[in-house]
Amino acid sequence: MKYRTLGNTGLECSEIGLGTWALGSRIYGETDDSKAMELIQASVDNGINFFDTAPLYGSKAEDGVAETVLGKGLGVHRDKVVISTKFGRTATDVIPGRFHAAEARASCEASLKRLGREWLDLFFFHSPFSPDEIHDDVWAELSKLKEEGKIRHIGHSVSIYEQTAEMSAQWMRERRIEVVQVVLGPFNRETRPLIQTAIAEGCGVVARECLANGFLSGAITKDTVFPEGSLNARYSREEIAERVEYAELLRSILQTGEIQTLPEATYRWVLDQPGVSLALSGAKNLAELEDCLTASAKPSYTTATLKAAEKVHQKDFPPA
């Protein structure tokens, strides 16, 4: 595993981090706590030191299931790794977002308890849909939490890109945030202008949804039927076919030389994008994690291969 500095935070983070959405909800199908524990331990054993979670990663009956699983799974390692979590949305109360002082305080305290920790390395705004959702009092409260040592760095997990990109850029320029988390992968490249701002302002960039909700995993075909209630069950047969065809086109370009699988190709592509600090894996098991891990060790793509991947990109598929 290779490591990069996360913007100006000073945090040295593994190029591949583990995102825990799948470990706390059924968004990608059923999960098993014992398998999740194995996955977390394997991540540590293989050099992953960045873990991303949130109160939203739970069930309609319980917030922060993934935070609890992560805290238990890390065990004695929990204070030796970098953990990011979020505030403003919970599993039991997703919409509307609540980006105000009281929520920031309550969410921070609850996350610390579930994680079994005394501080959070990164505290993200969890996907505000517009600037109108942000209350002025939240900034003073976040400053207090930093002064108390409960959070170390503040970030913005970006969603509804067209409505919130300029807000995020302004926060970076005003030094309100130090890290942005964005959707980035061969299927969706719309956040590149915001990443350029991050480069200019010295902000860290965490890439998520790199595998396009599994369509770049190599496991989905035109005939795949997704479980009812899972994220991809919303797509029509035509939409599934379109995504699968594009994935195969990318495979023909990026799965070359030492790159042996489509997920490995995807993560290598993401890591080769300017400004990217690390890429999150949403693996549910050890097999899914393996391709992400090996991407860090593989050589960067040539300029010619990256240009070829640019030429075939015609549109950005919507993120989750």
N, C-alpha and C positions, 0 to 999 in steps of 0.2 A: 504493500500500500504506500502510495506517495501522499504528501501533505502540502497544503497551501495555507498561506495566511489569509484570514477572513477580513478583507479590507483593511481598515485601520484599527480594528479591534485588538489586534495582537494575538488573537486566538489561532493556534495552529490546528487546522482541521484536516481530517482525511478527505481525499478527493471524492470518495464515495461515502455518503451518510445513509443512515437507515431512517426512513419515514415510517411512522407507525399507524397510519390510518387503518390499514387492513388488520392490524392487531387489536383494534378496539371496536370495530364495527363489522357488519356483514356486507360492506360496500363492494367488496370483491369476492364475496362468498363466505362460507363458514370458516371460522378459525378455531384453533385449539390452544388453550393457555400453555400446555406443556410444550407444544411445538413452538409456540412463540418464545418461550424461555430458551429453548435450544437455539433458535434463530438469533436472539439477542446475544447469547454467550458466544456463538460462532462469529458474530460480527466483531465482538471485542477481540476474540482470538485471532482474527484476520486483519486487525489493525484499524478497524472502524472506530473512530472516537467522537463522531457527531451523530446525535440522535434527535429527531424532530417529532414532536407530539402536540397534543392540544386537548382541551376539555371537550371539544366537539367530537373527538374520536371515542365515541361510546354508544350507548343505546338510548332509546326513548325513555328508559327507566333510570338510566345511570350515566352521569357525566364522567369523562376522563378515564374510561376503562383502560385505554392504551397507556395513560400516564401511570396507572397502578401496575399494570403488567410490566411496563418498562422499568419502573423503580425496583420491582421484585427481581426482574430478570438480570438487571445490572448488579444487584447485590453489593458486594464490597467495591465494585468498580464505579458505583454511581457518582462519587465525588471526583473521579479521575478522568471523566469524559466531559464533552461539551453537550449540554442539553438545551434545546430550544422548545418553547411552548408558546401558547398564544392566548389572547383574551378577546372578548367581545361577542363570542358565539359559544353556545354549549350544546351538547347532544339533546338535552331535554328542552332547550329553548333556542332554536337556531336563528329564527328571524322574528323581529328585526334585530340587527346588530346593536350592541350596547357598548359604545366607545366613550365612556365617561369615567370619572374618578372612582366612584363607588364600585363599579364593575371591575376596573383594573385592580383595585385593592383586593376585592373579594376573590377574584379569579386567581391572582397571584398566590394568595394564602392557601386556597384550595389545591392549586397545582403543587405547591411545595409539600403539602401534607401527603398527597397521593404519590409523589415521587420519592418521598422520604429524604428530602434535601433541605438545606438552609438557604440556597440561592438558586436563581435561574441564570444561566449564561446569556440567553437571548429571550426576549419577551416581544412577540410579534403582535401587531394589530391583525386580527384574523379576518381578512378579506372584507373591509368596508366596501359597500356598493357605491358610495358617493361621498364627496366632502361634507355633505349635509349631515351625515351620521356622526361626525366627530364633534364632541363637546369640548369647549375650551378648557374646562377644568381638568381634563385628562392629563395634560402635560405636566402640571404642577404635581399631580399625584405620582406620575411616573418618575419625576425627579426625586420625590420623597422616597420612593421604593429603592431607587438607586443609592441614595444617601444612607438608607438603612441596610444596604448590602443584600437586599432581597433579589434584585435584578442587576445585571451588569451592563447589558447592552439592549437597545431598543431597535426593533425592526418593523417592517411592513410586509406582510404576506399579501401579495397583490391578486385581486380578482376583479372581474368586470373591467378589464384593462382600459378600454376606451374612456371610461368614466373616472378612473382613479390614477392613471399614469401621471398626469400633470401634478396632482396632489402629492404623489410619491416623490416626484422629481423636486418639487418645492421643499418637501421635508428634508431631502438629502442636502439641498443647497443651504438650507437654514440650520443644518447640523442637528436636526431633531431626531433623525434615525441614522443608524450606522450600517444596517444590512437590509437588503430587499430579498424577498423570496418570490420567484417568478416561474411561470410555466415556460419551459424551454425544451425543445426537442425537434427532430426533423419534421414532425407533424405540425408544430406550431412555433413560429419564429417572431411573432408580433411584438414581443417584449424587447427586442433588440435596441430600439431607441432609448428605452429606460436604462438598459444595461450600459449604454454609452454614457449616460449621466452618472451612473454609479462609478464607472471608471474615472470620470473627471473629478468626482467628489471623494474618491477614496473609499467608497462603500463596498462592503462585501456583497456577493451575489450567490444565492442558493437557488439552484435549478430544481424544479419539481415536475412531476408528470412527464418525465423524459420518455417513457415507453408508451405514451398516449393511451393510458388506461388499459394497457395490455396488448394493443394492436401492433406494437413493435416487439412483442415478446417472442414471436415466432410460433406461438401456440394456437393462435386464432385463425380459422379458415372461413371461407364464405358460408360454410354449413354449420358453423358453431352456433349453438343455442345457449343463451346465457340464462342463469337461474333467475326466476322471478324476484324482483326487488333489488337485484344487483345493478351496479352503475350502468353497465353496457346493455342491459335489457331494454333500454329506451330506444335503441336504434332499429330501424327497419332493415329488411334483408338487403335492400339496395344500398343503404348507408354502410352496412357491414362490408358488402362486396367492394365498395369504393375504397374503404380504408385498407382492406386486405390487399387490393391491387397496388395501392401506393406503397404499402409496406414491402411488397415483393420487388417493386421497382427500386426502392432504396437498398434492399438487400443486394440486388445485382450490382450496385455501385459501391456500397460501403463494406460488404462482406468480402474482403480481399486480403491477400497477403497473410499476415499473422492473425487477422480478425476472423474468428471461426463461427460466430453466431450473430444473429441479428441484434439481440440485446447488447452484446459486447460492442458491436458496431455503433449502436445508438449512444451508449455511454461514452465511447471514445469520441464520437462526434461532439457531444455536449462538452466534454472536457477540453476540446480543442477550440471552443468558441471564446473569443476575447472577453475578458472580464469575469468569467465564471470562476468562483471560488471552490465550489463543490457541487456534486449532483446527488440528489436523493434517490435511493432505491426504495420502492414500495413492496419489496419481497415479502411473501407470506411464509416461505420455507427456505431450506438450505439450498435446494436446487436452483430456485429463482435468484438467490443471492450470488451464486457462483459467477455467473456471467458479468455481473456488475463489478465484482471484485477484480476479475482479470483485466477489465478494461483499463484500470489505472496503470497496470504494468506494461500494457502494449504501447508501441511507439505512436507518436502523433501521425495523423493522416498527412499525406502530401498535399501541397497546394492544389495540384491537379484534381485529386479526388474530392476535396472540399468544393472546388468550383463545379465539378460534375454534379454533386449533390444539390448545389444551388440552382443549376439550370433546370432541373426537373421539378422544382418546387413551384406549384401554381397557386396554392391557397393554404391558409391556416385553418386546420380543423379545430372546432371549438373545444376548449378544455373542459374538465369536469365542473 
